[in-house]
Amino acid sequence: MRTTDYDRVCYLTEQRDERVPVRNLRTGQIGYTFGCTQEGATVQVKLENGELDSWGREECSEVTH
């Protein structure tokens, strides 16, 4: 995910309290954002099976329909 996309996803997640769907490019898993860590450029996600995970900015992309 590019830096501008990461910043937008984090804004929507943290400022507007929206859960943005993202896909892990390595595993294909889909999760919904619930937080971001700017220092490490990571996105905290809740997976479809309910587990929590953290993905680096470079390893995920926003899911668009």
LUMKOL-10603 format. One record per atom (N, C-alpha, C): x, y, z. Coordinates in steps of 0.2 Angstrom, whole numbers, plus 5000, padded with zeros to 4 digits. Atoms other than C-alpha are relative to their C-alpha. Layout:
<setors>
XYZ...
</setors>
This chain:
<setors>
500449945000500050005000500550065000499649945001500750174995499950045007500049954994501050305009499350045000500649965000499550405004499449965001500650054998498350255004500049985007499950024993499050205021499750065004500249944996498750385028499350015000500849995001496950385021499749955004500350054996496550215028500150015007499949984993497250265045499650065002500549954998496250425045499349985000500750034999494650335041499949955006500050054995495050205054500050045007499949974994495650315068499650075001500349944999494750485065499249994999500750015002493050425057499749945003500250074997492950255066499749954995500250045005492750165050500449945000499750065000493249985048500249994992499950015007494149975031500349934998499850075002494349805022500750014997499350005003496149765018500249934999499850065002496949615010500849995001499350024999498649535015500249974993499750025006499649524999500449935000499650064999500649375005499649945001500550064998499249265012499450004997500650005003497749325003499450025005500549994995496849355020499750075000500449945000495549485022499950025007500149974993495449595038499750075000500349944999494549745044500450045005499549964996495649885051499650035007500249974994495449945069500550045003499549954997497050045072500650004995499350005004498750095064500550025005499449984997500450115071500550044996499749965004501250265063500849995000499250014999503050225070500249944996499850065004503050055062499749994994500450015006501950085048499649944999500450065000500749945052499350025001500750004999498949915052499749945004500250054996498049825065499349984997500650025003496649715058499749945004500450064997495249595064499949964994500150045006495249445052499349985000500750035001493649365045499849955005500150054995493849225058500050025007500049974994493949345072500750015004499349994997495849335076500250074998499749945001496849495077500749994998499450005003498349535067500350074999499749935001499549675063500449994993499750015006500149695045500450064998499649955002501549805038499650044994500349965005501049945026500149974993499850035007501949855011499749944999500250065001501149695014499249994999500750005001499349745012499750054995500349955004498149835001499250015001500749994998496349915003499649964995500550035004494949804996499550044997500549965003493949894983499649954996500550045003492349824975500050014993
</setors>
